[in-house]
């Protein structure tokens, strides 16, 4: 039976030599248990979804159809999660269709060895390509591939194959119904509460003096929030990116507040305008109210509904500060304060917006606005992402090719050996083989250990308990409960539960359990060895290429951004076709980078600090990508209204500075010495744009807001990249 992908916890650094540290890290991937993935409600509903069809089949004396329905329910259950109802239900309905089609195609194509091998290769290629859409959809591809391999070993006529497909669909729909009806959940609750605590502590920091001799306040809250967000490693959903961005903004806000407190202390020791301390105190109070509102929004899950927003007060005080006489002394100190206030105000604006969208109702409202856009402009366009990954330059595409070749080869070896139930050999390859070496190796080891442990437990149960239908169904329900309750927390537990469950399900067909146990053990061992051999022949190491992959994504973003902003002026040929190409290239580059960061995080030599830095950089780049989408949507909605903006010298200067920043970041990521790269002042050029008199760039206009987000995201990314360059030089 298939098993979902396990997210392996990152290794911890050790000052020892390379190989002892690598061994310790690998050992940690085998033993780490992620308690956050334990879920009793999921285990209960998935166990019921499998057991109820078996109970009904036992009462009706039709165990064959009941087993097909239970298989559908079991595999659709792997798509179950703690997500909100709508995305969870949609994903499980998609899994229902995928599993039923796998049953039908497998049973129909299994009459000839060539047909079975072709079906396995094509289906596994599609499953490998699904990793470009995220872990959960990748798991659905793995589950459906396993179902196809199982039913390809039991070929049926077209009518019977269609009937089996409908039975599997019915079992999956029943499992979906159990999931979406009675168990309400609150997704991302730990992350929201940790971030709420962080922002409420920042609100207190804004109103208190900080002594230079004291430890920087708020460190504990930052560490707690960082630990909560780190549990979402590999999750590149929009919600997770918001939480990563909120964490990064919180750290930047903390630094700005500490700097402003230090600058205020300096004001007390010099001659200054009488209005300066009053404006500073008012600004600190305004920032505190913004941070408190953001924290309460995250804590309660209710978006801010008042008008005006707390950010408006901070912006008003900043404008009053800008109105201080130009000849005011001390000029350098006032300029430093204004720089920090300007940066903090922008960060507060972004944070307040992110906090509102991070609430359940805010996420729904954002999803509705996202759905109102043309499908090609949606950030998570699945079909467009898949189309963009149909290239040998795509990491997901290369993984799909490797998976298809290996599954077909394993299926051919299984048929040639003539072992009982040879489909378990390619099935093991399907489950074990992953895009990165570390996950493939650890899953192969855990699959083998878990399989033998599960087979040992099954053997003991068959010898100790009476062999009756009610007892076997009860054991199946218990095994499914453990599988879906605690299996996602550790792949070894999952593999053990799956092996026990397989033996119990096959025993219901009347096959001697001893034969099943031996066949399972033999095929699993050989399948794991074949998967490791495939990765040894075609490995992928990320340390030497992740920087270049990130740089290629920034290059793709720059080209797409420049093409969009040039189109604002309405000059030259129709850019529609070119925009389609650059948008597709951007999506391809982004999915390549996400896969690369995930692989780097799981390699033994990667430290937690390095992993967190790349994850934070990725989240910062996503904010920039969403702003590009907004600019493109504005171009399609009202191109004539953008003509004067596109020809405005201040806007053209802004575009040039953004492009230069992207070029500089890409150069540093490719290995250039950061000291030789000059970055423009994006905040200053954005200020000139907003005050250029251009109506489309006026404060609070869409273009101005999105330009502000771009400046904030690229400044954040620049700091992250430069910190990484300094760490490499040291």
N, C-alpha and C positions, 0 to 999 in steps of 0.2 A: 504494500500500500504506500501511497505517496506521503511525503512529509513536508511541511513548510520549512522555509529557510530560517535558520537560527542566526540572529545577530550576535556575533561574538564580541565580548567585552574587550576593550583595548588593553594592551599590555602596560605594565608599569616599568618605569626606568630603573636601571640597576647599573652601578658604576663598574661592574666587572667587565671582563672581555666580551668580545662580540658573540662568540658561540655560547658561553654560559648564559649570557643575557638572553640570547635567542631561544635557548632551550627553556629557560624559566618563563619567558613570554608564551611560548607554545604550550607549556604545561598549564599555564594560567588559562589559556583558551579552552583547555579540556576540562578544567575544574570549576570555572566561574559559573555561578548560578545567579541569574537575573531575576530577583524576587518581584520586580515591578511587572513582570509578564505573567505572574500567577493570577488566575481569575476563576473563582469558583462558579460564578453564574454561567460563564462560557462553557465550562466543563459539564455542568448539569444539562444545559439545553442541547448541547451537541450529543451527549450520551443518550438523551431521550430521542433525539432525531434519528439515531441509528437503531435504538432498541425497539421503538414502537412499531416500525414496519416488520421487524423480526417477530414480535409478539403476535401481530395480526396474521402474519404468514403461518406461524405455528398453529394458531387457532383455526385457520382455514385449510391447513394441510397443503400449503403452496409455498414451500421454503425457497424454491428457485426464484420466482419473481420478488419475493421479500428480500433476498440477498442482493438483487440488482438495485432495489430501492435503497437498501441500507448502504450500498457502495456509493450511490449518488449522494445520500445524506452525509456520509463521512467525508467525502472529498469537497463538497460544498462547504462543510463545516470549517475547513481550513481557511476559507475566506472570511470567517466570522472574526469580529474584533470588538473593541470598545469605542469605535468611532460613532459619531451621531447617526441617527436612524437612516437618514436619506442616503449618504454615501455608502453606509454599510449595506443597506438593502439593495442599492444599485449594483454594488460589487458582487454580492451573493447571487443576485439574479443573473449577472453575467457569468458567474461560475456555474450556475445551473445549465445555462445554454452550452457552455464550453464542455462540461462533463458529459452531457447527453450527446453532443456531437461526437465526442471522443469515443463513447460507447458504440454509437452507430457506425462510425468510420472504421474503428478497430475490428468490430465483428464482421463488417462487410469486406474489408481488405485482407483478412487473414487466411483466405483460401489458398493462396500461393505464397511461397517464400519471398518472391520478388515484390509482390504487392504489399506484404507485411513490412518488409524492409523499407520500401519507398514511403509508405505511410508513416513509419516511425521516424525516418529521417526528416520528412517535411514537417511533421508535427513538432518534433523537438527543435527544429530550426525556428519555427514560430515562437515556441516557448522561450528559447534563448533570447530572441529579439524583444520579448516582453519585459526583460529586465530594464530596458530603457525607460519604461513607464513607472518604475518603482518596485519595491520589494514585494508588496502584496500582489500586484499583477504578475510579477515574476513567479511567485508561489503558485498562482492559479495555473500558469503555464506548465509548471512542473507536475502539479496534481493531475491535470488533464492528460499529459503525456503518459504518466503511469497508468491511468485508466485505459488509454488506447492500447498500451502494450499488453495489459492483462486481457482485454477482450479480443485482441488480435490472435491470441493463442486459443481462442474458442470461436472459430468462424461460424457465422450463421447466415441463413438465407436473408434476402432483403427485408421480408416481412417481419421475421423474428428479430432482426437487427434493429429495425425501426421500433418494434415493441419494447425491446430492451432499452433503447434510448429514451422512450417516453417514460418507462418505469424509473430510470435514473433521474429524469427530469422531475418526476413526481416526488421522489425522495428528497431531491435538492430543494424543491419548493417548500416542502414540509419543514425542512431544516431552516430555511429562510424565514418562514412564518414564526417558528419558535424563537428566532433571534430578534426579530424586529417588534414583536408584540409586547411581551411581558417584562422585559428587562431593561428599563431605562438606565442610561449611563451618563456620566459626565466626563467627556474626553479631556485629556490634557490638564486634569485638575491639579496634579502635583506641580507641574510646570507653572501654571497660572498663580498658584498660591506662593511658590518660592519667589517668583518675580514680583508679586504684590508686596511681599515682605521686604524685598530689596528696595522698591520704589517708595514705600512708606518710610523706610530708614533714610533714604535720600532726602525725603521731605523734611525729616527732623534735622539732617545734616545741613540743609539750606538755612535753617534758622539758628544754628549754634556756632559759636566761635571754636576754632580748631587751633590748638597750640602746636607749634612746630616741633616740640619735643615729644608729643604724643604719637602713638601709632596711628596711621591713617584709619579713620573710622569707616565702618561699613564692610570691612574685609570679610567678616564671617558671613554676612548676607550675600555678598557676591559669590563666595565659595559654595554656599548652599544652592543658589540659583544655577551656578555653573554645573554642579553635580546633577541637578534635576534635568537640565537641558542635555547634558552628555548622555543620558539614558536614551535619547532619541537619535543616537548615531545611526546614520544610514537612512533616516526618514527625511526625504526632501519634499514633503508636502508643503503647501503654502502656509498651513498653520505652524508647522515646525520652524519654517524660515522666519515667521513673525516672532516667535519666541526667541530664536537665536539673535535676531536683530534687536529685540527689546533688551536682551542681556548685554549685547555689545553697546547699545546706547546708554544703558545704565552705568556701565563702566566709564564711558566717555563723560557722562554727566557728573559722575563722582569726581573725576579728575578736574573738570571745569569748576565745580563748586569749591574744591580744595584750593585751586589756583586763585579764584576770586576772593576767597577768605584771606589768602596771603596778601593779595593786592590791597584789600581793604585795610589790613594792618599797616601797610606801607603808607596809606593815605593819612593815617593819624600822625605821622612823623614828618609831614611836609606841609607847606602852604598849599591851600587848594580852594577852589570855589566853594562858597557856603552851601550850594545846592548839591554838591557831589555826595557827601555822606547820606543825605536824605534819599537821593535817587538810588544809591546802592542798597540801603536798607529796604526801600520799597521793592526793589528788584528781587532781593532775596525772599521777601514775603510772597511776591508773585510767583517766583519759581517754586517755592514750597507748596503753594496752592495747586499748581499744575501737577507736581509730583504726587501730592496727596490724592488728587482726583484720579490720576492714572493708577495709583496703587489701589484705591477703592474700587475702581472699575474692574481691575483684574481680580481683586478679592471677592467681589460680589457677583461678577459675571454679568453685570448690568451696564450697558454703555451710557456715557454721559448724555444727559438730555437738556441741560440748562443752556441758556443763552445770555450773554455771550460766553464763549468758552474761556477757561482760565488762561489759556495761552494769549488771548487778546490783551489782558492786563500786562503781561510781561513784554509784549510787543510795544504797547503804549509807552512803558517806562524806557524801553530801549530807544524809541524815537525821541523821547525827551532828553535822553543822555546824548544822542547825536546832535541835539540842538544847543548843547553847551557852546559858549563862544569859542571860536577857533583859536583865539589867542590865550585861552585858559592855560594856566600852569599847574602842575608840571605836565608838559605835553606828552612826553614818552609814557608816563604812568597812565594818563587818561587814555592814550591810544591802546595800551595793553589791556586796560579794563574793557574798553569798547570791543576789542577783538574777542575777548573771552565771553562777554555778554552776547555778542553777535552769534558766536558759535553755540553757546548754551541755548539761546532762544530758538535757533534752528533745530537743535536736538530735542528741545521740549516739544516743538510742533510735531516732529516726526514721531516722538514717543507717544504723545497724546493720541495721534491718529492710529498708531499701531495697537495701542491698548484697547481702543474702542473696537477695532476689527478683530482683536484676539478673543473677545467675548463670544459666547455661543450665538446670540442674536446678531452681533456684529458680523460674525463669519457668514451667517445666512444672508444678511443684507449684501455683503460683498459678493457672495456667490451669485446672487440675483443680478447685481450689476455686471458681473463677469459674463453671465449667460446672455445678457442683453447685447453684448458686442458681437460683431461678426465672428463666426467660429474660428476663422484663421488667425484672429488676433487674440484669442484666449491664451493665457499663460500656460495652461496645461493641456493644450490641444493634442489629444492622444494620437489621432490619425496623422496629424502633421509631424509629430515627433517620430512616429514609426517610419514615415516616409523619409524624414531627414536622416534616419539611421540606416537606410538601405545603401550602405557604402562600406567598402573595406577600411575606410578611415575611422569608422565607428567601432568603439570598444564592444558595444552590445552586438554588433553584426559579427565581429570576429568570434565572440563567445558563442553566438548562435551557430556559426559554421562548425566550430570545434565540437559543440554538443551534438549537432546532427551527425557528423562523421563518427563520433565515438558511440552514440546510441545505435546507429546502424551496424557498426562493426561488432559491438557487443551482442546485438541480436543475432548476427550471422554466426558468431562464435558459439552462442548458446544453442542454436539449431544444429551446428556441426558437431558439437559434443554429444548431443542426444540425451542430455541430463533431463530428469523430470522438472517440469515447470521452468523452462529456460528463460521465460520472460523476466524472472527476477534479476537476471544478470544485467540486461540493459536498463531495467528499472533502477537498480542500484547506481549505475552510472549517471542516470538522469538526476537522481537526488543528490549525489555526492559532488558532481562536477559543477563548480562555480566560477565566476569570472576571475577570482583571485586565488593565488596559491595557498595562502594561509587558511582560508575557509575550506578549500578543497581537502587539504591535508588533515585538518582537525575533524572535518565531517567524516572522512574515510575512517579515521581511527575510532571516533565515537560511534559511527555506524556499525563497525565490526564489534566493538565491545558491547554496545547496547543490544545488538542482534543476538549475540550469544547469551547475554543475561536474560533477555526476553524469552528466548527459546528454552533456557533452563527453567524459568518460572513456569512456562507453559507445560513443560514436561512434568514438573512437580504437581501442578494442578490436575493434570489428567490422571496421575497416579493416586492422588490423595482424595479427590472429590468424585462423587458418583457421576457417571457420564449420562446425563439426561438433558433433554432439550431446555427445560426451565433453568437448570444450572448453567448451561453453556450460554444462554442469552443473558443471564445475570452477570457472568464473567465478561462477556462482550461489553455490556453496559459499563462495568467497572473499569475495564481497560480503556474504553473510549473516554470516560470521565478523567482518568489520570492523564491520558494523552493530551486532551484539550485544556485541562486544568493547570497542570504544571509542566507539561512537555515543552511549551515555547520558552520556558525559562532555562532549559538546558537540553542540548540536542541528544545527549546520551540517554536521558530519561525518555525523550520522544522516540528514539530508535528502539529502546527496550519495549515501550508500550505498543509501538506499531508491530513489532515482531510477534509479541504475545497475541495481539488482536488478529493478525493474519492467520496464525495457527487456529485460533478459535473459529474464525469465519469459514476457513476451508473445511474444518471438521464438520460444520453443519451440512456440507454437501455429501458426507458419508466417507470421505477419504481418511485413511488411517493417519493419525497425528504424527506418528514416528516418521513416515515418509515425508510429510510436509516439513518437519523440523530439519531433517538432513538436507533436503533440497534447498531450503532457505539458507542454511548455514553455508553450504558450498557455493551457491550463486552469489551470495552477498560478499564473501571473501574475494572471489574472482572479480566481481564487478568493481569493488573498491580498488583493487590492484590495477585494473584497466584504467580507471579514472586518474589515478596517480601517474601511471605511465603516460597518459595523454598530456597531462600538465608538465611532466618532465620533458617531453618532446617539444611542447609549445608553451613555455612559461611566459608570465607577464609580471615584471617587477616595476613598481611605480616610483620609487625614490628618484630615479634618474630622469623621469619624464613628466612628473606631475606639474612642475613649474612651466615647462613648455606647453603643456596642455592648457593650463590656466592662461598663459600668454596668447595662445591661439583663440581662446574664447574672447578675451578682451579685444583682439584684433577683429574678430567677427562682429562684436558689438560696435566697435568704432566705425567699421564700414557701413553697417546698417544705420547707425545714428547719423552719420554724415549724409547718407542718401536721403533719409527722411527729412533732415533739416534743409538740405538743398532743394527738396521738392516744395518746401514752404513758399519759396519765391516764385514758383510756377514757371520757371525757365527751363528750357531744354525739352527733350523727348519725354513721352509718357513713362514714368518710372515704375509702373505697376509690376511688370515682369521682373525687373531688377530687384524690387523690394521683396517679391516672393522668394527670389534666390537668396538674398542676404538674410531674410528671416529664417529660412530653412537652414542656412549655414550656422546661424546663431543657436538655433535649437540643437543642432548636431553637436556643436562645440560645448554647449551647456551639459548635455547628457553624457558626453565623453568625460567632462571634468567631474561630474557627480560620481560616475563610476570609478574614476581614478582616485578621488579622495576616499571613497569607501575602501578600495583595495589598499591604499597606503595605510589607512587606519588599522587594518588587520594584519599588516606585515610585522614580524617579530621585532624588528629594530626600531619601529616607530614609537616615540615617546608620547605620553598623554598630552604634553604641551604642544608638540608638533601637530598632533591630530586636531586639538582644539583650535589651533591657529588656522589650519586649512579650512576647518568647518566654519569658523567665523568669517574668513575671507569669502567663502562661497556664499554665505548669507548676505554679506554686504553687496556682492555682485548681483544677487537676485533683486535687490531693491532697485539698482540701476536698470536691470532688464525690464522690470515692470514699468518704470518711467518711460522707457523707450516705447513700450507697447501703447502707453497713453498718448504719446506724441503721434504715433502712427494712426491711432483711432481718431485723434483730432484732425489729422490730415484728410482722412476719408470722410469725416462727417461734415467739415466746412472748410474746404481748401481755399476758397476765395477770401475768407476772413483772415487767413494767415499770410497773405501776400506782403503786406507792409511789414509784418514782423520778420519774414524771411529776408527782406532787403534792408532791415535796420542794422546799422553798423555795430551797435551794442550787442545785438543777438548774434551777428556773425563773429564778433570777438569771443562771445561766450562759447559758441560751437568750436572755434579754433582752440580755446583753452581746454575744453573737455577732451578734444581729440589729442592734444599734446599730453594731457595727463594719462590717457589710456595708453598712448605710445610709450611714455616713460615707465608706467607700471609694467607693461609687457617686456620692456628691455631689462628691468631689474629682475623680473621673474625668469628671464632667459639667462641670467647670470651676470648682467652688467653691474659694475660697481655703483651702488646708489649715490656715492659722493660725486659721480660724474654726470648724474642725471638731474636736470633742473625742472622743478614742477612749478606751474603757474599758480597764482593766488586765485582760486576759484571763488572764494567768498567775495572778494572785492569785485571781480568781473560780474558776478551775479547781482551784487548791489547796484552796479552801474546799469545793468539791464533793467532791473525793476524800476529804477528812477530815470529811465531814458525817455519817459513820456509816451512810450508805446502802449496803447490800451490793452493789447493781448498779453503784455508782460507786466501789467500792473499788479500790485500786491493782491493776493488771494485769487487771481485769475489762474485757470488750470495750468497754462504754460509756466507761469511763475512758480506755482506749487511744485510741479514736476521737476522744473529746473532746480529748485531748492533741494528736492530729494536727491537729484543726481549729484549735486555738490556735496551733500552730506555723506552719501554712500561712497563716493570716490575719495573724499578726504579720509573717511574711516578706512577704506581699503588701502590707501597710501600709507597710513600709519602702520597697518598690519603687515604690509609687504616690507616696509623699511625695517620694522622690528625683526622680521625673518632674515633680512639681509645682514643686519648687524649680528644676529646670532650665528649665522654661517661664517662670518669673518672672524668672530671670536673663537 
